[in-house]
Amino acid sequence: MSRFYVTTAIDYANGDPHLGHAFEKIGTDVIARYMRLAGRDVHFLTGMDEHGQKVAQTAAERGVSPQEFVDEIASRFKAMWARLSISYDQFIRTTDAPHKSGVRALIKRIHDASPDDFYEKTYEGWYCVGCELFKRDAEIVEGKCTLHPTRELQWTQERNWFFRLTKYEGFLRRLFAERPDFLAPESRRNEILSLIDQGLEDISITRSRLAWAIPFPIPTSDKVPQGTWVWFDALPNYLTATGYPEKGWRDRWPADLHVVGKDITRLHTVVWPAMLQAAEIPLPRRVWAHGFVQLGGERFSKSAGVKLELGEAIDRFGADAFRYFLMREVPFDADGNFSWERFEDRYNADLANAWGNLASRTISMIEKYCGGVVPVAAGTALDTGDAADLADYHAAMCGANGFLLHDGLKAVWNSVARGNEFVDRQAPWKLARDPAQRMELEATMGALARHLARHCVLLFPFMPAKTAELWKALGAPGTPGDQRFETLAALDAAGWQVTKPAPLFPKDAPAS
């Protein structure tokens, strides 16, 4: 069984989880569940980025210690991911002792392997606390950071340690030339290539007298205490989560996939590869940069007041419906919009009317016409059509073009539409009135049961609770998550005892 190590960006501990966080975690969870169904040995990492000036400032404003503050934030994130059925295997926090020791070990390894990569310099420039980054002129509009326009930039002058990023320009060019799929989708790759063409700059990797940080293990000549820059602390979490530098860390490293937002692509595909190259450690195999979920065309931002209460969105129709809507409505390779109107439309049209209704009437007819037992039935045109949709599903979920999860759902809903058309065309209620059509009736009901069972497996990555509910109602053994794609074509529902459940997706009825 081949391993698959997948990570999300770790979330900055400065507030409650929001829709953008949820979009990334759900998308990565879909990928992780898909890979498990594909027979991969998955390790799914997520967590919290808990150091930095912004965290220290917010904790002080609330009258608590930074550690107390991040402990509370971490508990809220964990609770939200449990509510959304995020199936992570490991939750890392940058305040964990093993992580801190791993970061110090990585810094020392870079210094030992490439001693000229670190140097001291007095630096001055505009610093955005929101980004925890010094900003280039191109990233400042009317005196404000383009990503945090409500925050005041801080003019900062201090003596720091710098990382010689410029040294790795040639290495990065070769990386993108030799491994064109290292960063996807292509639009993000083109942005980074353009950035490299503009010329890289060395980066400040410490902050003077920053107490809420991992102490930088190499002293400056003036002996002023230096805290490790938050990104030089955060990026290594993917490596320290493997146990680095302890024995066995290479069993999981390198990561197969980093899933990150497009706003931090530069850090993950320029700074992080340079750090690893400097330390003579293998690079991750791939980075996927998703877009933003917008509200009315504006990016969600707590500081800018563009927000939506995540709990309210989940409450509207339940966690699985929320997961489905985000993955169907928002492309995983571009930006997309959230609206209550579209959410309600998708819920009623796709879930209640299309799939939910197909499941309800299929089970009702098996109960009515077959005594509740799925009959033995040969293959039909419905099975043939599903095989074509299955190929489209896999191509979208993990094909040459990357992780187009929205297209994976589109392929399944083509199958759902075919199922409803099959019911209308076959008209089992008419077949049941003619004893001579008994074999045709049983073939129809058997095909529909298989059809729904396949849906349960294909949709399990997106809606783990609802698919398990329908799987049980079909009388299927185990759970959808126990299945494997390689055996899906041979799935046989004959003999299953169905039990009609409550409606999977009650029309216009908010979940409790």
Secondary structure as GFF3:
##gff-version 3
##sequence-region A 1 512
A	DSSP	beta_strand	3	8	.	.	.	ID=ss1
A	DSSP	beta_strand	11	12	.	.	.	ID=ss2
A	DSSP	alpha_helix	19	37	.	.	.	ID=ss3
A	DSSP	beta_strand	41	49	.	.	.	ID=ss4
A	DSSP	alpha_helix	53	62	.	.	.	ID=ss5
A	DSSP	alpha_helix	66	83	.	.	.	ID=ss6
A	DSSP	beta_strand	90	93	.	.	.	ID=ss7
A	DSSP	alpha_helix	97	113	.	.	.	ID=ss8
A	DSSP	three_ten_helix	115	117	.	.	.	ID=ss9
A	DSSP	beta_strand	118	128	.	.	.	ID=ss10
A	DSSP	beta_strand	133	134	.	.	.	ID=ss11
A	DSSP	three_ten_helix	137	139	.	.	.	ID=ss12
A	DSSP	beta_strand	140	141	.	.	.	ID=ss13
A	DSSP	beta_strand	144	145	.	.	.	ID=ss14
A	DSSP	beta_strand	154	163	.	.	.	ID=ss15
A	DSSP	three_ten_helix	165	168	.	.	.	ID=ss16
A	DSSP	alpha_helix	169	178	.	.	.	ID=ss17
A	DSSP	beta_strand	183	184	.	.	.	ID=ss18
A	DSSP	alpha_helix	186	198	.	.	.	ID=ss19
A	DSSP	beta_strand	203	204	.	.	.	ID=ss20
A	DSSP	beta_strand	206	208	.	.	.	ID=ss21
A	DSSP	beta_strand	226	228	.	.	.	ID=ss22
A	DSSP	alpha_helix	230	234	.	.	.	ID=ss23
A	DSSP	alpha_helix	237	240	.	.	.	ID=ss24
A	DSSP	three_ten_helix	249	251	.	.	.	ID=ss25
A	DSSP	beta_strand	257	261	.	.	.	ID=ss26
A	DSSP	three_ten_helix	262	264	.	.	.	ID=ss27
A	DSSP	alpha_helix	265	266	.	.	.	ID=ss28
A	DSSP	pi_helix	267	271	.	.	.	ID=ss29
A	DSSP	alpha_helix	272	278	.	.	.	ID=ss30
A	DSSP	beta_strand	287	290	.	.	.	ID=ss31
A	DSSP	beta_strand	293	295	.	.	.	ID=ss32
A	DSSP	beta_strand	298	299	.	.	.	ID=ss33
A	DSSP	alpha_helix	310	317	.	.	.	ID=ss34
A	DSSP	alpha_helix	319	329	.	.	.	ID=ss35
A	DSSP	beta_strand	336	338	.	.	.	ID=ss36
A	DSSP	alpha_helix	340	346	.	.	.	ID=ss37
A	DSSP	pi_helix	347	356	.	.	.	ID=ss38
A	DSSP	alpha_helix	357	370	.	.	.	ID=ss39
A	DSSP	alpha_helix	381	398	.	.	.	ID=ss40
A	DSSP	alpha_helix	405	426	.	.	.	ID=ss41
A	DSSP	alpha_helix	428	431	.	.	.	ID=ss42
A	DSSP	three_ten_helix	435	437	.	.	.	ID=ss43
A	DSSP	alpha_helix	438	459	.	.	.	ID=ss44
A	DSSP	alpha_helix	464	473	.	.	.	ID=ss45
A	DSSP	three_ten_helix	480	482	.	.	.	ID=ss46
A	DSSP	three_ten_helix	485	490	.	.	.	ID=ss47
###
